[in-house]
């Protein structure tokens, strides 16, 4: 066996952790949410709830309509982070080649280790047994195993949920390519799927039969990767957690409840998001050159966004917010109501790698930011806040920010 990739995905993760921690929830359809209100959303459903036509990110009111017996459970991010830490410690005993894809999802390259453990299937079963003993019977994982690479391991694992083991060997690949719709593959979202459909490409086999020049013309460099998938290959390596590349961007977005969609209130929220982005940049030791800012006029409505490059790279919230104001002013559409605002910082540079280009006023703000960071580190993020944020009532917090925060690394991640 030249290569063996395993994709491990925890089943109904947030919900199963809650059921393991609270015996009264076991066997019941539950939905994990930031706050159990009609204006919140469901971030995870239990297996029992998934028997109904529900899906992640569904509003509470809609989920309850589909499943009247649904039990709403406030999320506990600290539980999920701690459980992830525990299952990663178990996986480290099997291989050091572990790529953390999300809080509940990893890829592993076990090409060297699997033969010594009786093969990949025996290894996968042993991992499931270890999880059962260490984490509890309600916290389970599905594993997909493929020689073709990460994307195919993820695909075959998805087809064997929950608590299953999926296998895909080389001799099974031709049939899979003929029968698999392109939209089933990770990395091919609805927009790309529609564009492929317009080209007459429906299955992976169709994708592999398409000239690379055509795909490159339509999708750029990504077209080369798409054709590799169509040929049954994903050469992308597993990037160990010890070798995580530096972040490409840091961003925040926030969906606003109906009573807070006035543009003036949206700008107050945007100011707070700019401060959060700046704080995370400082914590990571980066400054940014470019700011992206945008909004949506409805939760499912059209989005508008532009970007601007800063004269001097910055990690200051006020500087980022002023850039956002300029960006939004340049967008032709000026709505009366805004349903979502977002800000992200890109073109990141290590702060220590830049010369000191700050003017005296900027140095004062830099010292102020440092003092604020120390206070928040010691007493929590809510211990010191922007004055403008006090004008807002608290917004729904969806499970500790797992939905609201974005971290983009060299290897793309996606929640499981």
N, C-alpha and C positions, 0 to 999 in steps of 0.2 A: 504494500500500500504506500504510494508516494505521498499522498496528502489526505488528511482526514480533518474536516472542520465540523465542529459541533456548535449549534446555536441553542442556547438555553433560555427559555422564557418562562417566568413565573406565571402561574394561572390565576386570573382574577386577583391580582396581587394585593392591592389595598384592601379589598373586601375580604380576602382570605386571611390576611393578617388581623383584621378586626374580628373575624369569627373565631380565630384561634385565641385571641386575647379575651373575648367575651363569649363564654359558652351559651348565653341566652340567645345569641344571634345565629347559632349553628342550625343549619337546615332551613333557614328562612331567607326569603328574597330580600337582600339589602342593597342599598345604594349609598356609596360614600360621597359626601358632599362637604363643601366648605362650611356652609351654614344651612340647616334644614328649612329653607324658605322657598317659596315658589319662584323667586327670582334668581336662585342659585342654580348651579348645574351639577350633574352627576359625573364624578371623575372615575368611578369604578363600580361595576355591578358584580354581585356574587353569582355563582353558577346557577343558583336557583332562580335569580332574577333574569338571567340570560335566556331562560326558556320563553320569555315574553319578547315582543318586538321592541327591545330597548337597545340603545347604543351609547357609548361613552360621549360625554359633553352634551347630552340631552338635557334640556331644562327640567327642573324638578316637576313642574306641573304636568309636563308631557309624559314623563316617566311614570308618574302616579296614575295617569289616565290609562296607560298601557298595562300597568301592574298595580292594581288598587291595594294589594297587600304589601307593597314595598315598604320596608323599614328604612328610614333615613338615618344615617349614622355620620356624625361629624368626623372629619379626617384627623388623623394623628401622625403628622409627618415624622416626628421623632421615632415612632414605632417602625415606620417603613425604612428609614435610614438605618436604624439599628439592625433590623432583620436583614437588610442588604449586606451590611457589614459582616453579619454572621454567615450568610451563605457564601460570600466571597472567600472567607477564611477556609471554608470547607473545600471550595474549588481549587484553592492554591495548593492543596495537598495532591492534586491530580496533574496540574501543569502550571507553569509560570506564564504560558502564552494565553493570557486572558485579556480580551478587549471589553471594557465596560461600555456597553452600547446605550444603556439607560439605567434607571434605578432598579429595574426588575428584569434586565435582559443583558446577556453577555454572549460573545463569541469566544470559542476556544480552539486552538490548533493543537490537536492531540496526536499528530502524526507519529511522534516518537513514543508517546506514553501508552497509547491504546493497545498496541501489540503486547506490551508487558502486563496488561491488566485483563487479558482474555479477549481482547477485541473491543471495538467501540460500543457495541450493544451491551456487553457485560459491564463495561465502564459506566455507561449511562444508567443502567439499572442500579448500580452501586451508589451513584450520586443520588438518585431518587430515594434509595433506602436511607442514606445518611441524612438527607433533608427531613425525611419522616421522623427519624429518631431525634434530630437536633432541634428542628423548628416546630414540630407538631404535625399531626395528620391532616390538618386543614390547609397547610401551606405546601403546595405541590408545584412541580415544574414539568414542562414539556421540553423534550430535547429533539432537535432535528440533526441528522448526521448526513453529510454529503462529501464526496470527493471533489465535486465541481467547484466548491467555494462557498463563501459566506451567504450570498443571496439565495442559493439553492438550499442550503441547510435551513435557512429561515423559512423558506417556502414549504419544505417537507415537514418541518416541525409544526407549522400553522395548521397543516392538514390532519394532525394527530392530537389536537387539543381536546380535552385537558388531560394532564398527567400521562401523556403517551410518549412513545419513542418512534420517530419517523426516520426511515432509511432511504437513501437514494444513491445507488451505485452507478458506475459508468454505463453498464449494459442496459440500464433502465432509462437512460437519458433520451434516446430517440423518441420513445413513446411519450415521455413527458413533454418534450418540445412540441409535439403535434397536438397535444390535448390541453395545453395550458394557455389561457388567455394572458395577453401581455399585462393587463391591469392587475393580475394576481401578484406580480413581482414587486418586491420592495424597491423603491426608487422610481417606479413608473406610476405617477399619480394620475388623477382624472384628466388634467390638461394635456399631459404627454400622451395619454391613452387616446384622447380624442384626435390629436394630431396624427398619431400612428394610424388610427382608423381611417382618416382622410386619405392616407397613402395606401390603403388596402391591407394594412398590417394588423392582423387580429391575434394570431398565435405566436408563440416564441419561434416556431419553425418558420413562419412568415418573416419574422424579424431577422433570423439567420440567413434567409435567402435574399434579403435586400442588399444591394450593393453598398459597401461602406461609404463610398463617395456621396451617395444620396443622403444617408443618415448624417454624415458629417455636415453636409450643406444645410440640412434642416435643423440639426441640434448642436452643431459645433463639435467640440471635443467629446461631449457626452454621447454623441452618436456612435463613437468608436466603442464605448462601454456597452451601449445598447446592443450593438451587433455581437459583441462577445457573449452577452446573455443569450441571444438568439442561437448561438452556436453551442450553448451549454457550458460556458466557461465564465467564471468570475475570478480573475487573478488577484483581486485586491487582498493584501495580506491582513492577518490578524495583528493589530497593534496592541502590544501588552500595556496593561494599566501603568506599568513603570515607565513607559515611553510615550505617554499622551502628548501629542503636539501642542504647541501654544494655541490659545484661542484666536479665532479669526474675527470674532465680533462678540460684543456683550450688549444685550438688549432687554427691554421690558415692554410689555403691552398690557392694556387694561380694557376690559369690556365694561361699559357703563350701564347702570340700571336706568330704566326709562326716566325717572325723576331727575337724573343728573346729566342729561344729554344736551343741555344748553351749552353753546360754544364757550361761554365764559367759565363755566364749571369744568369743561373739558380741558381748558388751559391750566386750571389749578391742578388737575390730575397730572397733566403733562409735566408741570414743574416738579412735582414729586417724583415722577418716573425718571426725569433727567437727573435728579439727585441720587436716585437708586443706582442708575447706570454709572454715575461718577464714582460713587462709593465702591462699587464692585471693581471698577478699573483700578482704583487706588489699592484695594485689597489684593488684586492680582499683580500689581506693580507695573501697570501699563498706562500710557496716554494714547489718545486717539487723534487721527488726522481728519477723519470724515464722520459726519453725522447723518443718519437717515431718520426721517420723521414722516409719519403718515397718519391717516385716519380712515374710518369707514363711516358711511352715512347710515348704515343699518347693520345688524349683526351678520346678515347674509348679503348685505348690499355691496355696491362697488367700493373699491379701495383706491385711495389717492396717496401718492408718496413721492418725495423728492429727496435729494441729498445735497449737502454742502461741505466744502473742505475748509477747515479752520486755518487761519494764518499761522497760528502756533499750536502744535499738538497740546491737548489739554486733558485733565481728569477732574475738572471743576464743574459742578452741577449748574451753576449760574451761566457759565460759558456755553455749556451744551444746550441749556434752555433758550438762550438768546439765538443760537443757531437754529433751533427748532422754530422759533417765532419767524425768523427770516424765511425758512423753508416753506412754512405753511402759508405765509403771505404771498409766496410766488406761485402757489397752486391756484389755477384758474377757478376751481370750484370752491365756493365759500358757503358751506351749508349753515342752516340755522341750528341744526341738531347733529350731534356726533355720537355714534354708538361705540366706537373703539378708537383709542389713540395708541400710538406706538413710537418708541424712539430706540435707536440702536447706534452703537459706536463701532466703526470699522477702521481698517488700516491701522491696527494697533502696533505700537512701538514700545519696547521696554523703556520705562522712565529713566533708568540709570544710564541708558545708552545715549541719551540726548544731552547736548550741552545746556547750560542754564541760560534760557532765553527769556526769563520772567522779568517783567518790570516790577517796581517796588509795590504797586497796588496788587499785582498778581502774587507776589511773595506773601503779602499779608493774608490774602485769601488762602494761599497754600498752607500757611501756619494755622489758620482757622479750620480748614478741612482736616488737618492732622489732629487738632484738638477734638473735633467732633468725632472722628474715627476712634480715638482712644476712649471717649465716653461711651460710645455705642458698643465697643468691644467689651467694656467692663460691665455695663448696666443694661445692654440690650438695644436693639435698633429703635425701639419706641421711646427710649429715655430722652432723646433730644430730636426735635422735629422742626421742619420749616414752619414759619408762622403762617404761611398761606394754607398749609395742610390742615390747620385748625378750623378753617372755614368749611371744610368738607366733613360730612358724617362718614363713618367707616364704610368702605366698600366691601362687598362680599369677597372673602379670601378663599380661593379654591385650593384646599389642601396644600397649604404652605408654599404656594407659588410654583408648584410643579408645572402648572399650565401657563402661568403668567410670565415666567422667566424664560429667556432663551440663552443657551450657550452653544455657540457654533465652534466646533473644533475641526481639525483637518480631516478626521473621519466622521462622517455624518452620523448622528444618532437619532433614534426615534423611540418614543415611549412604547412599552409593550402592553 
